[in-house]
Each structure stands twice: as structure tokens, then as C-alpha cells.
Amino acid sequence: MKTAVDLLAALAEPTRLAALRLVWDGREHCVCELMSKLGATQSRMSRHMSVLDRAGLVSGRRDRQWVRYTRCGDLSPEVVALVEAALALADAPAADDETEAAA
């Protein structure tokens, strides 16, 4: 298992978090699909997915010229909870937004 710092660092980038949200459904996603949905170039998307792979959050399978990514199936409950909390926080309005809305 990777350290908490490795996991948090992998989750701390918006494109990686958005990609993780897509693969978190448990299905396999081609890097070309992730590129299209996230508006990223192939090299940028591959670099981000490599970080998630090294952190142990996703695994990749080569399919001709593309790599297909899935959520790792053997994640500990603590890691799953950490990722789900990060995804939920990414969806939550920023504290500044709530303050402005209340004013």
C-alpha cells in the first residue's frame, strides 16, 4: 500500500480527481474517453493516469495503442473512504461561495 502522502498527492490535482471520478464506477475506461470527457491531450492524460496508477488507485491494461483504466479492486476500506471523501469535497461548494450566497 502507498503512503497517505502518495495518495493525497495523487488526489490533489483537479484533472486526476476528475479522471478518478470517471473510473470510480468500476468499469473500464479508455484513455481516449478520458481525454474527450476532460478536455486533456493524450500525453497529459497518460501522465495523470500514471500518477494514479503509481498511487495504487487505478490499474491499466494495454489495448493496441490505448490503455484502458479501471479502479483497483483490492483497495482497503480506508483508501476507498479517503477517495470518496475527496470526490465529495470536490463536489461541495467552496466556503467562499457559501459565504457570498449568505450575504
Secondary structure, DSSP 4 states (H G I P E B T S, - for coil): ---HHHHHHHHTSHHHHHHHHHHTTSS-EEHHHHHHHHT--HHHHHHHHHHHHHTTSEEEEEETTEEEEEE-TT--HHHHHHHHHHHHHHHSPPHHHHHHHH-
